[in-house]
Amino acid sequence: MKIKIVIMIMFFLVALLGGIGGTSYYYVQSNQAMNQQVFNHLENVAQSRANHIETELKMEKEVVQSLALIGGVEKLLLAYANNSTYPGQKLNVETRLQKTVDSIEQIIHINLANKFGTIIAGTNPAILGDDKSTDPIFTKLKDGKIAISDVRFHPENENLILIVASPVKIDGRIVGFVFMRIDAQKSLFPILFDKTGLGETGETYLINKENYAISPLLFVEEAPLKWKVDSINSRNCLNMLGNPLDGEIEHLGHEPVEIYLDYRGQRVVGAHYPLPEMNWCLLAEINEEEILGRQRHLFQRVSLIIIIALVLIITLVGFFIGKFLDKRVVLKKGNKNL
């Protein structure tokens, strides 16, 4: 076999193996860097949305607290506490409450309850006299602080709502409560529906401590309070809230999770952010194929081109070196024959 052929084969194999090894290493490093960028971006999105929701809830708490400090509300509740009523005062209070409802879009109704939990006034006459003492939020109010309920269905039209309530105190003594019914679809969900930085398949949504979605999901209809979200992302976030589940995954700080299967069983990239006060988790997710697939396909094509070009160039170099060596061998043989 000619030296030229041997050298060409050697150079070809070296170029092929070296090209595959080099581009594979570069692919792994680039893929890790790209994954980290996506994780960081999603973590920032999750934190931003969570902070926005906390700000919205804080504003609603301030509204209900201001209502609890209205002098007319205190007088009306004190009158009921003394087994007397003031119809004129009740009308004035309800007018003030209705103005608040009309001025803030996400508020549905505002009602007053006496210290026993019975509704005595408000913007929803249909529930006057109703006993709210068994409502879970009533228990939270007994410590004298403002309370917010979990997301729930509206009893009339099954819209998703939450209740923000505050005790009304006179000389440090609780005389009643203000209950503010909030439309979650107007207060919380617009924050989650913002698609900025999330592409076509990206979404942010909330889950409660029982792992149920409490906001709409992009790929499941009528999911709130019906669809359970069980993924590495959700488990890690709930662990941070002190609600570990079976099969919990170790989680360090706020570092985002790796690629995993979401509530549909699809591969996604995701991050999370806990809302401890509410025992909620905000999850941000996007399909792996959308965010990483195109870049990987592009890199694979570029890598193939690099390998082919490298193999051709080095093989040609080997060809010319081998050809040169073959000529030297022929010349030496010719000199020996002279």
N, C-alpha and C positions, 0 to 999 in steps of 0.2 A: 504494500500500500504506500502511495506517495506521501511524503512528509506534509505536502500541502493539504491533503485530505484529513490527515490526523490532526493537524493544527486547527483546521477549520472546525472539525467536530469538537475539539477541546474548547476553542473560543466560543463556539455556539452554546455548549453546555454551561460554561462559566457565565456567559451573558444571560442565558435563560434563567438559571438558578439564582444568580445575583439580582436580576431584575425582579423576579418573583419575590425573593426574600426582602429586597429593599422596599418595593412598593407595598408589600404586606405589612411591614413594620410601620411605614409611613401611614398606611390606611388605619391601622390600629390606633396610632397616636392621634391622627386627625379625627377619627371617630370619637375617641374619648374627649378630645377638646371640644368637638361640636356638641356632644351630649351634655357636657358641663355648661356650655353656653345656653343650651335650651333649658336645662334644669334651673339655672340662675334666672333666666327670663321668666319662667313659670312661677318660680318662688316669689319674684318681685310682683308679678301679677296677682298671685294669691294674697300676698301681704297688703298690696294696695287696695284690693277689693274688700278685704277683711277690715282694714282701717276705715274705709268708707262706710261700711255697715255699722261699725262701732260708733262712728260719728252720727249716723242717722239715728241710731237707738238713743244716743246721748241727747240729741235734740228733742226726741219724743219724751224722754224722761223730764227734760227741763219744762216742756209744755205742760205735762200733767202736774208737775210740782207747782208751777205757777198757778194752775187752776185750783189746787188744794189750798193756796194761800189767799184766795179771794175772800174778802170779808163776808160777802153775802152767802157764800157756800158754808162758811163756819157758822153763821147765825142760823141758817136753815137746818143744818145738822144738829146744832145745839137745841133748837126748838123741838125737833123730833125726839132728841134724847130726853127732853123734859115732857114728852107726851103732849106736845101742843103743835099746831101747824099754822103757817102763815102763807095762805094762797098767793098773796101779792109778792112776797119774797120768793116763793117757788117760781113764779112766772119770770121775775127778774133774773134769777139764776139760770133758768132754762134758756132765756133769751141770750144771755152772755155765753153760755155753752154752745148754743147754735151758731153764734157769730164765729166762734173758734172753729167749729166744724166747717163752716162755709169758707173760712180763710185758709185752711190747710187741707189740701186735696186728699191726702192719704188717710185722714181721720173719717171714720164712718159714723160713729156715735160716741157721745160722752154721757155717762150716767153716774149718779151719786147713790151710794148705799149707806145705810146707817151702820153703826158699829156691829150689828148682828149680821150684816150682809144682805139686808133687804133693800131692793132698789126703791128709792123714794122720789127721785126726780131725774130728769135728763132729756136728751134729744130723741129718745126712742120710747114713746109712750106704750108700745106693745109689751114691754117687759117691766112696767111699773108693778111693784109688789112681788117680783120674782125673788126667790131666795138664792143668793150666790155664795152662801157660807160653805157649800161643799165643793166649790170650784177650787182646783189646785192652786191657783194664784192667790186665793184668799188666805191660805196657809202661809204663803211667803210673806204676806203683808203683816202678819201678826208681830213680826220683830220691829215694826215701825219704820221700815225702809221702802223705797220705791221698788216695785217688782215688775218683771216682764215675763209673760207667759211664753211657752213654746208655740211654734206655728201650729194653728189648728184650723178646722173647717168652720166657716160661718154657719150657724145653726139654721139660717133661713135659705140662703142660696148656695151654700157650700163653697163660697170663695175662701181663699186662704187668708187668714187674719192672725194677728197677735194682739194680746191685751197688755196695755201699759197702765199700771195702777199705782196710786199713791195714797197713803193714809192722811187723813185730815186731823190735825192735832190742835187742841186748845189747852194752854198751860201744860203741855207735855202729855196730855191725856187724849187718846184716840177717840174721836166722836163719830167717825165715818170714813168713807173711802171714795175716791174718784176713779172710775174705770173708763179708760179711753180705748175704744176698739179701732185698730189700725188695719188698713187694707195692705197686706203684704205685697200684693201685685203692683202697688203704686209706691211703696216705700223701699222695700228690700230688693225685689226682683229686677227692677231696671238697672241696679248696680251690677247684678250678676249677668244680665243679658248683654252687657257691653262686650262686643267682640274685638275690641282693639287689641292687637298683638296676639290673637288666638286663631287666626286663619279660618278655614271653613269648618273643620272638625273640632276646634277647641271650644271648651266650655268651662265655666265656673259654677259651682252649685254648693248648697249647704246640706249637711246631714246632721241629725241629732245624736244624742248619746246612745240611742238604740240602733244606730246605723241606718235609719230610714231617711230617705231624701225628703227635705222639707221645702225644697224649691224645685221648679220644673227641670227636667233633664232633656237634653237635646235629642236623644235617640229613643226615649220611652215616653209615650203619651200618658197623661194622668198619673205621673209617678209620685208626686208628693204624698207622704204619709202612707203610701201603699208599696213602694218599691224599696227593697233593702239593698244597700250598697255595701258589698263586702269585698274589699281589695286590700293589697298591701298598703296603699296610700291611706285608705280610711282607717285601717287598724293602727297604723303608726300614729296618726293624728289623735285618735281616741286614747291611745296609750299616754300621750302627752297630757290629756285631760284627766288622767287617772281612772279611765274606764277600760282596762285591758280586756280583750276578748280571747277566746280559745284560739290557739295558733298564732299568738302575738309575735310580731317581728321586732327584733331589737332596733332601736332608733336612737340616733345621737343628735341632740340639738334640733336645729331647723333644717338640717341638710336634706335636700330632696331625695326621693326614692328613685330607684332604677326603673328601667322599662318593665312594665307589668301588665296584667290583664285587668281591664276595667269592668264595670258592671254589666257590659255586654259580652265579655269574654274576648275583647279586642285588645291588641297590643297598643299601649299608650305610653306617653311620657307624662309624668305628673308631679305635682308638688302640693303641699297643703299648708294651712295656717289655722291654728286653733283660736276659738273665741271662748275663753274660759268662763266668762260671766254668764253666758247663755248655755254652756255645755254643747256648743255647736262646733263643727269643723267646716272650713271652707276648702274645697278641693278644686284645683285647676288642672285640667288634663287636655291633651291634644293627641291625635292619632300619630303613632310613630312613623307611619309611611308618609304622611303629609309633611312632617317637619324634618325627617331625616332621610326618607326614601329617595327624593330627588337628588339630594347632595351625594348620597351613596352611589346612585346610578351614574352620576356625572363623574365621580371619582373613579369608578370602575372602568368607564370608557377611557378616561385620561390615562389610567394605569396600563390598560391594554395597549394603548398607542405608544406609551413610553417603553413598555417591554418589547414590542415589535421593533420600534426604531432602534433600541439598544442592541437587540439581538442582530439586526441587519448590519448595523455599523461595526460592531465588534467582530461579527463573522466575516465581513469584508476585510477588516484589518487582518484577521487570521489568514484569509485567503492570500492577500498580498505578501504577508510574512512567509507563509508556506511556499508560495511561488518563488519568492526570493531565495529561500533555503534550498528548494529543489534545483534552482539554477546553479547555486554554489556546489551542490553535490555532483551535478553533471559536469561542471568545470573541473572539479577535483579528479573525477574518474577519467576525464579526457586527458588531464595532465599526466596521470599515472600510466596511461596507455602509450604516451609518446616515447 
